[in-house]
């Protein structure tokens, strides 16, 4: 008899993703209502305002913030997936969502913005990097003397 544990994990993950999507949609509705209330329904005149879309103002979910911390620590998607117990594809989706919300184009830009704007804890990034470093990643320090 096969275990149903993978099915339960998948179902739990699906529910979690749905809840996060609903949170994001609710926030989007709030932001659009604010824009409407402020009378900013017309297109912004300057390109800088045009880039600041309502999506860039959305807050990161707990999972997105965790993914961002791991990205800022320099981990690849596969390692992030292993640490979080989710699929590579799910990590890819989270990374994409984070890039959109932060209004950046690359993981490097996301990491830089996360660290410079204190969206993640730099000490946690260092700890994650050290914990996930395998023996092959460690460079020996030359001895003096």
Contact map, one row per residue, 1 for C-alpha under 8 A:
1110000000000000000000000000000000000000000000000000000000000000000000000000000000000000000000000000000000000000000000000000000000000000000000000
1111000000000000000000000000000000000000000000000000000000000000000000000000000000000000000000000000000000000000000000000000000000000000000000000
1111110000000000000000000000000000000000000000000000000000000000000000000000000000000000000000000000000000000000000000000000000000000000000000000
0111111100000000000000000000000000000000000000000000000000000000000000000000000000000000000000000000000000000000000000000000000000000000000000000
0011111110000000000000000000000000000000000000000000000000000000000000000000000000000000000000000000000000000000000000000000000000000000000000000
0011111111000000000000000000000000000000000000000000000000000000000000000000000000000000000000000000000000000000000000000000000000000000000000000
0001111111100000000000000000000000000000000000000000000000000000000000000000000000000000000000000000000000000000000000000000000000000000000000000
0001111111110000000000000000000000000000000000000000000000000000000000000000000000000000000000000000000000000000000000000000000000000000000000000
0000111111111000000000000000000000000000000000000000000000000000000000000000000000000000000000000000000000000000000000000000000000000000000000000
0000011111111100000000000000000000000000000000000000000000000000000000000000000000000000000000000000000000000000000000000000000000000000000000000
0000001111111110000000000000000000000000000000000000000000000000000000000000000000000000000000000000000000000000000000000000000000000000000000000
0000000111111111000000000000000000000000000000000000000000000000000000000000000000000000000000000000000000000000000000000000000000000000000000000
0000000011111111100000000000000000000000000000000000000000000000000000000000000000000000000000000000000000000000000000000000000000000000000000000
0000000001111111110000000000000000000000000000000000000000000000000000000000000000000000000000000000000000000000000000000000000000000000000000000
0000000000111111111000000000000000000000000000000000000000000000000000000000000000000000000000000000000000000000000000000000000000000000000000000
0000000000011111111100000000000000000000000000000000000000000000000000000000000000000000000000000000000000000000000000000000000000000000000000000
0000000000001111111110000000000000000000000000000000000000000000000000000000000000000000000000000000000000000000000000000000000000000000000000000
0000000000000111111111000000000000000000000000000000000000000000000000000000000000000000000000000000000000000000000000000000000000000000000000000
0000000000000011111111100000000000000000000000000000000000000000000000000000000000000000000000000000000000000000000000000000000000000000000000000
0000000000000001111111110000000000000000000000000000000000001000000000000000000000000000000000000000000000000000000000000000000000000000000000000
0000000000000000111111111000000000000000000000000000000000000000000000000000000000000000000000000000000000000000000000000000000000000000000000000
0000000000000000011111111100000000000000000000000000000000000000000000000000000000000000000000000000000000000000000000000000000000000000000000000
0000000000000000001111111110000000000000000000000000000000000000000000000000000000000000000000000000000000000000000000000000000000000000000000000
0000000000000000000111111111000000000000000000000000000001100000000000000000000000000000000000000000000000000000000000000000000000000000000000000
0000000000000000000011111111100000000000000000000000000000000000000000000000000000000000000000000000000000000000000000000000000000000000000000000
0000000000000000000001111111110000000000000000000000000000000000000000000000000000000000000000000000000000000000000000000000000000000000000000000
0000000000000000000000111111111000000000000000000000000001000000000000000000000000000000000000000000000000000000000000000000000000000000000000000
0000000000000000000000011111111100000000000000000000011001000000000000000000000000000000000000000000000000000000000000000000000000000000000000000
0000000000000000000000001111111110000000000000000000000000000000000000000000000000000000000000000000000000000000000000000000000000000000000000000
0000000000000000000000000111111111000000000000000000000000000000000000000000000000000000000000000000000000000000000000000000000000000000000000000
0000000000000000000000000011111111100000000000000000010000000000000000000000000000000000000000000000000000000000000000000000000000000000000000000
0000000000000000000000000001111111110000000000000000010000000000000000000000000000000000000000000000000000000000000000000000000000000000000000000
0000000000000000000000000000111111111000000000000000000000000000000000000000000000000000000000000000000000000000000000000000000000000000000000000
0000000000000000000000000000011111111100000000000000000000000000000000000000000000000000000000000000000000000000000000000000000000000000000000000
0000000000000000000000000000001111111111100000000000000000000000000000000000000000000000000000000000000000000000000000000000000000000000000000000
0000000000000000000000000000000111111111100000000000000000000000000000000000000000000000000000000000000000000000000000000000000000000000000000000
0000000000000000000000000000000011111111000000000000000000000000000000000000000000000000000000000000000000000000000000000000000000000000000000000
0000000000000000000000000000000001111111000000000000000000000000000000000000000000000000000000000000000000000000000000000000000000000000000000000
0000000000000000000000000000000000111111110000000000000000000000000000000000000000000000000000000000000000000000000000000000000000000000000000000
0000000000000000000000000000000000111111111100000000000000000000000000000000000000000000000000000000000000000000000000000000000000000000000000000
0000000000000000000000000000000000110011111000000000000000000000000000000000000000000000000000000000000000000000000000000000000000000000000000000
0000000000000000000000000000000000000011111100000000000000000000000000000000000000000000000000000000000000000000000000000000000000000000000000000
0000000000000000000000000000000000000001111110000100000000000000000000000000000000000000000000000000000000000000000000000000000000000000000000000
0000000000000000000000000000000000000001011111101100000000000000000000000000000000000000000000000000000000000000000000000000000000000000000000000
0000000000000000000000000000000000000000001111101100000000000000000000000000000000000000000000000000000000000000000000000000000000000000000000000
0000000000000000000000000000000000000000000111111100000000000000000000000000000000000000000000000000000000000000000000000000000000000000000000000
0000000000000000000000000000000000000000000111111110000000000000000000000000000000000000000000000000000000000000000000000000000000000000000000000
0000000000000000000000000000000000000000000001111111000000000000000000000000000000000000000000000000000000000000000000000000000000000000000000000
0000000000000000000000000000000000000000000111111111100000000000000000000000000000000000000000000000000000000000000000000000000000000000000000000
0000000000000000000000000000000000000000001111111111100000000000000000000000000000000000000000000000000000000000000000000000000000000000000000000
0000000000000000000000000000000000000000000000111111100000000000000000000000000000000000000000000000000000000000000000000000000000000000000000000
0000000000000000000000000000000000000000000000011111110110000000000000000000000000000000000000000000001000000000000000000000000000000000000000000
0000000000000000000000000000000000000000000000001111111110000000000000000000000000000000000000000000000000000000000000000000000000000000000000000
0000000000000000000000000001001100000000000000000001111111000000000000000000000000000000000000000000000000000000000000000000000000000000000000000
0000000000000000000000000001000000000000000000000000111111000000000000000000000000000000000000000001100000000000000000000000000000000000000000000
0000000000000000000000000000000000000000000000000001111111000000000000000000000000000000000000000001111000000000000000000000000000000000000000000
0000000000000000000000000000000000000000000000000001111111100000000000000000000000000000000000000000110000000000000000000000000000000000000000000
0000000000000000000000010011000000000000000000000000011111110000000000000000000000000000000000000000100000000000000000000000000000000000000000000
0000000000000000000000010000000000000000000000000000000011111000000000000000000000000000000000000000100000000000000000000000000000000000000000000
0000000000000000000000000000000000000000000000000000000001111111100000000000000000000000000000000100100000000000000000000000000000000000000000000
0000000000000000000100000000000000000000000000000000000000111111100000000000000000000000000000000000000000000000000000000000000000000000000000000
0000000000000000000000000000000000000000000000000000000000011111110000000000000000000000000000000000000000000000000000000000000000000000000000000
0000000000000000000000000000000000000000000000000000000000011111111000000000000000000000000001000000000000000000000000000000000000000000000000000
0000000000000000000000000000000000000000000000000000000000011111111100000000000000000000000001101100000000000000000000000000000000000000000000000
0000000000000000000000000000000000000000000000000000000000011111111110000000000000000000000000000000000000000000000000110000000000000000000000000
0000000000000000000000000000000000000000000000000000000000000111111111000000000000000000000000000000000000000000000000000000000000000000000000000
0000000000000000000000000000000000000000000000000000000000000011111111100000000100000000001001100000000000000000000000000000000000000000000000000
0000000000000000000000000000000000000000000000000000000000000001111111110000000000000000000000100100000000000110010000010000000000000000000000000
0000000000000000000000000000000000000000000000000000000000000000111111111000000000000000000000000000000000000010000000011001100000000000000000000
0000000000000000000000000000000000000000000000000000000000000000011111111110000100000000000000000000000000000000000000000000100100000000000000000
0000000000000000000000000000000000000000000000000000000000000000001111111111000100000000000000000000000000100010000000000000000000000000000000000
0000000000000000000000000000000000000000000000000000000000000000000111111110000000000000000000000000000000110111011000000000100000000000000000000
0000000000000000000000000000000000000000000000000000000000000000000011111110000000000000000000000000000000000010000000000000110110000000000000000
0000000000000000000000000000000000000000000000000000000000000000000001111111000000000000000000000000000000000000000000000000000010000000000000000
0000000000000000000000000000000000000000000000000000000000000000000001111111101100000000000000000000000000000000000000000000000010000000000000000
0000000000000000000000000000000000000000000000000000000000000000000000100111111100000000000000000000000000000000000000000000000000000000000000000
0000000000000000000000000000000000000000000000000000000000000000000000000011111110000001001100000000000000000000000000000000000000000000000000000
0000000000000000000000000000000000000000000000000000000000000000000000000001111111000001000000000000000000000000000000000000000000000000000000000
0000000000000000000000000000000000000000000000000000000000000000000000000011111111100000000000000000000000000000000000000000000000000000000000000
0000000000000000000000000000000000000000000000000000000000000000001001100011111111110001001000000000000000000000000000000000000000000000000000000
0000000000000000000000000000000000000000000000000000000000000000000000000000111111111111011000000000000000000000000000000000000000000000000000000
0000000000000000000000000000000000000000000000000000000000000000000000000000011111111110000000000000000000000000000000000000000000000000000000000
0000000000000000000000000000000000000000000000000000000000000000000000000000001111111000000000000000000000000000000000000000000000000000000000000
0000000000000000000000000000000000000000000000000000000000000000000000000000000111111100000000000000000000000000000000000000000000000000000000000
0000000000000000000000000000000000000000000000000000000000000000000000000000000011111110000000000000000000000000000000000000000000000000000000000
0000000000000000000000000000000000000000000000000000000000000000000000000000000011011111011000000000000000000000000000000000000000000000000000000
0000000000000000000000000000000000000000000000000000000000000000000000000000000011001111111000000000000000000000000000000000000000000000000000000
0000000000000000000000000000000000000000000000000000000000000000000000000000110110000111111100000000000000000000000000000000000000000000000000000
0000000000000000000000000000000000000000000000000000000000000000000000000000000000000011111110000000000000000000000000000000000000000000000000000
0000000000000000000000000000000000000000000000000000000000000000000000000000000010000111111111000000000000000000000000000000000000000000000000000
0000000000000000000000000000000000000000000000000000000000000000001000000000100110000111111111100000000000000000000000000000000000000000000000000
0000000000000000000000000000000000000000000000000000000000000000000000000000100000000001111111110000000000000000000000000000000000000000000000000
0000000000000000000000000000000000000000000000000000000000000000000000000000000000000000111111111000000000000000000000000000000000000000000000000
0000000000000000000000000000000000000000000000000000000000000011001000000000000000000000011111111100000000000000000000000000000000000000000000000
0000000000000000000000000000000000000000000000000000000000000001001100000000000000000000001111111110000000100000000000000000000000000000000000000
0000000000000000000000000000000000000000000000000000000000000000000000000000000000000000000111111111000000000000000000000000000000000000000000000
0000000000000000000000000000000000000000000000000000000000000001000000000000000000000000000011111111100000000000000000000000000000000000000000000
0000000000000000000000000000000000000000000000000000000000010001000100000000000000000000000001111111110000000100000000000000000000000000000000000
0000000000000000000000000000000000000000000000000000000000000000000000000000000000000000000000111111111111100100000000000000000000000000000000000
0000000000000000000000000000000000000000000000000000001100000000000000000000000000000000000000011111111110000000000000000000000000000000000000000
0000000000000000000000000000000000000000000000000000001111110000000000000000000000000000000000001111111100000000000000000000000000000000000000000
0000000000000000000000000000000000000000000000000000000110000000000000000000000000000000000000000111111100000100100000000000000000000000000000000
0000000000000000000000000000000000000000000000000001000100000000000000000000000000000000000000000011111110000000000000000000000000000000000000000
0000000000000000000000000000000000000000000000000000000000000000000000000000000000000000000000000011111111001100000000000000000000000000000000000
0000000000000000000000000000000000000000000000000000000000000000000000000000000000000000000000000011001111101100000000000000000000000000000000000
0000000000000000000000000000000000000000000000000000000000000000000000000000000000000000000000000010000111111100000000000000000000000000000000000
0000000000000000000000000000000000000000000000000000000000000000000000110000000000000000000000100010000011111110000000000000000000000000000000000
0000000000000000000000000000000000000000000000000000000000000000000000010000000000000000000000000000000001111111000000000000000000000000000000000
0000000000000000000000000000000000000000000000000000000000000000000000000000000000000000000000000000000111111111100000000000000000000000000000000
0000000000000000000000000000000000000000000000000000000000000000000100010000000000000000000000000110010111111111110000000000000000000000000000000
0000000000000000000000000000000000000000000000000000000000000000000110111000000000000000000000000000000000111111111000000000000000000000000000000
0000000000000000000000000000000000000000000000000000000000000000000000010000000000000000000000000000000000011111111100000000000000000000000000000
0000000000000000000000000000000000000000000000000000000000000000000000000000000000000000000000000000010000001111111110100000000000000000000000000
0000000000000000000000000000000000000000000000000000000000000000000100010000000000000000000000000000000000000111111111110000000000000000000000000
0000000000000000000000000000000000000000000000000000000000000000000000010000000000000000000000000000000000000011111111111100000000000000000000000
0000000000000000000000000000000000000000000000000000000000000000000000000000000000000000000000000000000000000001111111100000000000000000000000000
0000000000000000000000000000000000000000000000000000000000000000000000000000000000000000000000000000000000000000111111100000000000000000000000000
0000000000000000000000000000000000000000000000000000000000000000000000000000000000000000000000000000000000000000011111111000000000000000000000000
0000000000000000000000000000000000000000000000000000000000000000100000000000000000000000000000000000000000000000111111111000000000000000000000000
0000000000000000000000000000000000000000000000000000000000000000100110000000000000000000000000000000000000000000011001111101100000000000000000000
0000000000000000000000000000000000000000000000000000000000000000000010000000000000000000000000000000000000000000001001111111100000000000000000000
0000000000000000000000000000000000000000000000000000000000000000000000000000000000000000000000000000000000000000001000011111110000000000000000000
0000000000000000000000000000000000000000000000000000000000000000000000000000000000000000000000000000000000000000000000001111111000000000000000000
0000000000000000000000000000000000000000000000000000000000000000000010000000000000000000000000000000000000000000000000011111111100000000000000000
0000000000000000000000000000000000000000000000000000000000000000000011011000000000000000000000000000000000000000000000011111111110000000000000000
0000000000000000000000000000000000000000000000000000000000000000000000001000000000000000000000000000000000000000000000000111111111000000000000000
0000000000000000000000000000000000000000000000000000000000000000000000000000000000000000000000000000000000000000000000000011111111100000000000000
0000000000000000000000000000000000000000000000000000000000000000000001001000000000000000000000000000000000000000000000000001111111110000000000000
0000000000000000000000000000000000000000000000000000000000000000000000001110000000000000000000000000000000000000000000000000111111111000000000000
0000000000000000000000000000000000000000000000000000000000000000000000000000000000000000000000000000000000000000000000000000011111111000000000000
0000000000000000000000000000000000000000000000000000000000000000000000000000000000000000000000000000000000000000000000000000001111111000000000000
0000000000000000000000000000000000000000000000000000000000000000000000000000000000000000000000000000000000000000000000000000000111111100000000000
0000000000000000000000000000000000000000000000000000000000000000000000000000000000000000000000000000000000000000000000000000000011111111110000000
0000000000000000000000000000000000000000000000000000000000000000000000000000000000000000000000000000000000000000000000000000000000011111110000000
0000000000000000000000000000000000000000000000000000000000000000000000000000000000000000000000000000000000000000000000000000000000001111110000000
0000000000000000000000000000000000000000000000000000000000000000000000000000000000000000000000000000000000000000000000000000000000001111111000000
0000000000000000000000000000000000000000000000000000000000000000000000000000000000000000000000000000000000000000000000000000000000001111111000000
0000000000000000000000000000000000000000000000000000000000000000000000000000000000000000000000000000000000000000000000000000000000001111111100000
0000000000000000000000000000000000000000000000000000000000000000000000000000000000000000000000000000000000000000000000000000000000000001111110000
0000000000000000000000000000000000000000000000000000000000000000000000000000000000000000000000000000000000000000000000000000000000000000011111000
0000000000000000000000000000000000000000000000000000000000000000000000000000000000000000000000000000000000000000000000000000000000000000001111100
0000000000000000000000000000000000000000000000000000000000000000000000000000000000000000000000000000000000000000000000000000000000000000000111110
0000000000000000000000000000000000000000000000000000000000000000000000000000000000000000000000000000000000000000000000000000000000000000000011111
0000000000000000000000000000000000000000000000000000000000000000000000000000000000000000000000000000000000000000000000000000000000000000000001111
0000000000000000000000000000000000000000000000000000000000000000000000000000000000000000000000000000000000000000000000000000000000000000000000111
